[in-house]
Amino acid sequence: MACMKLGSKSGAFSREGQTWVCATGLPSDVTIEVGDMSFHLHKFPLLSRSGVLEKLIGDFSGKEGLSCVLQLHDIPGGAKAFELIAKFCYGVKLEITALNVVCLRCAAEHLQMTEDYGDDNLIAQTEDFLNEVLSSWKDTINALVTCEEFLPLAEVLHIVSRCINSLAMKACSDPTIFGWPLSRQSSLKSPNATGMWNGIGTVTKHRTASEDWWYDDASFLSLNLYKRLILSLESGGMNPETISGSLMFYAKRHLPGLSWNSSSHDNAIHGGHGNSLSAPSESDQRALLEEIVGLLPVAKGVTLTKFLLGLLRTAIILHASPSCRENLEKRIGVQLDQAELEDLLMPNLGYTVETLYDIDCVQRILDHFTLVDQYAAGSSPGMVDEGQLMGSPSLTPVTMVAKLVDGYLAEVATDVNLKFPKFQSLAAAIPEYARPLDDGIYRAIDVYFKAHPWLIDSEREQLCRLMNCQKLSLEACSHAAQNERLPLRVVIQVIFFEQLRLRTTVAGWFFVSDSLENSQATNENLALSKNNRSNQAEAICDPNGNQVISFDEVKLRVSELEKEYLNMRQEIEKLGKPKSYWNIFSKRFWYNQKSQPGNAKKAPATGQDHKNGE
């Protein structure tokens, strides 16, 4: 830390309780009262350095018979500052540092200690030292922190603006170039590198500083000073990512609601100016949060979505202004594809708590994402067919958001207070093309059915229309085919599309088999050709000889589907369902089975049984 030493005398002052006495051998002829302290001094050393003291002593000299007692209760810095000024006037040794230079500069200005009252007066001395302080990062930080106590005089003297401009210039530059000391929080690396000196190989250390080296020191500034520093950095051309990182660091230090664990050295800046930070009041936290939100860069992806969701959660707890919450919701909506499920599960802290989680907030965020995605695509989904949307560059974010929302729906579906319209609205906000597979939405719907067994059939039907049975995986189809909570129509669709998928797969296998047979050379040995066809009858192989599927497995699966269909048909007939619908479905089903290889002989007999069953 920079230091300026003034004066040459020592031991001229002594303190007795609340009284300071100058031990020069001469009786005191003036008493200066500053707060609770009294200074018994002499007139000449004081009036020869200060215009204010000269005037006060001169005014009091006309009052004969009274001892000269002056009051300076309004001096910046109080008794501590006047003690240093008295030492300066008497030529006693004192040290000016970055921690007291602002105090002395303001006190000297208050007492008019200009060059008119002696050469190298205190104003000139403190100004010279202040210029030296501004050349050092740490000293400038220390001086700026002390400015908070001496506002608005420090502002009038341009000390605050000079400190902020100095810090902004240093933060926008590489600190290692100018040798500025860095805070302990900075990420410095000192890798060993080989250098040459007069042809001799030496090991040199290159120091490289990351862009966050100044975050720790800046986080100890008051909100007003920190805001001015950020605005100065923006005007200085600092990249938005670095500014956003500093804002996140500052918010995590001063907002306990963000659940940020600070290390021991975060409680004070090494260098002397920091004290432990006390938890701010709720109103102060709310004001700080709203200021931080207003300072965040608006560019997409600059600020972490996880941090934005943490700010939104804290804003809800602190009852921040509606405009602040709306700002955060829009920012999150723009980059919702980068969010994580655990951060999206925000508790409902409204005045009328109906659900466990804040569903309405997530709905607004999702609606904003949908608007932004449609705007990025150039038109609304209603004006573009699905094939064009599948090829759009925004498909990946939409797909990620669809997966996120499906997971969110599965988590909140267990809440018995979650009403049907809210669940349906949130699930329907995701377009159908955004889900490559509908396993996620199926799971969410199934969980909701399980937690809400009182849903009527029409409501279950409406929710099931949100999923496409053709986009369910094999595992999901197997589960849905046996799911008693699903409407009967949905179960039938699942079984039908599973059978249709199997028929298509088998047809593809036979196409591969025919291609392999046609590729056989015509001049091969008859016995070898017969042996090959026998092997192909047992299993289909690819051109490399690897077995693809066994025909026995295909036959077994088709047989299982037939049994499932017959069992379901019998159960439905017991319930007295109309047969006309099942006649149509059975014709389609058995027509498909008739076309299956290996079932050609079974089809007529089965069809006869079907007629008998009718």
Secondary structure, DSSP 8 states (H G I E B T S, - for coil): --EEEE--B-S-EEEETTEEEE-SSS---EEEEETTEEEEE-HHHHHTT-HHHHHHHHHHHTSTTS-EEEE-TTSTTHHHHHHHHHHHHHTB-EEEETTTHHHHHHHHHHTT--GGGSTT-HHHHHHHHHHHHTTSHHHHHHHHHHHGGGTTHHHHTTHHHHHHHHHHHHHTS-HHHHT----TTS-EE--EEEEEETTEEEEEE--EE-TTTTHHHHTTS-HHHHHHHHHHHHHTT--HHHHHHHHHHHHHHH-GGG-----GGGGS-TTTT--------HHHHHHHHHHHHHHS--STTSS-HHHHHHHHHHHHHHT--HHHHHHHHHHHHHTGGG--HHHH--B--SSS--SSB-HHHHHHHHHHHHHHHHHHHTS-GGGS-HHHHHTSTTHHHHHHHHHHHHHHHHHHTT-TT--HHHHHHHHHTS-GGG-S--HHHHHHHHHHHHH-TT--HHHHHHHHTTS-GGG--HHHHHHHHT-TTS-HHHHHHHHHHHHHHHHHHHHHHHHHHHHHHHTS-TTS-HHHHHHHHHHHHHEEE-TTS-EEEEHHHHHHHHHHHHHHHHHHHHHHHHTT--HHHHHHHHHHHHHHHHTSTT-TTHHHHHHHHHHHH-
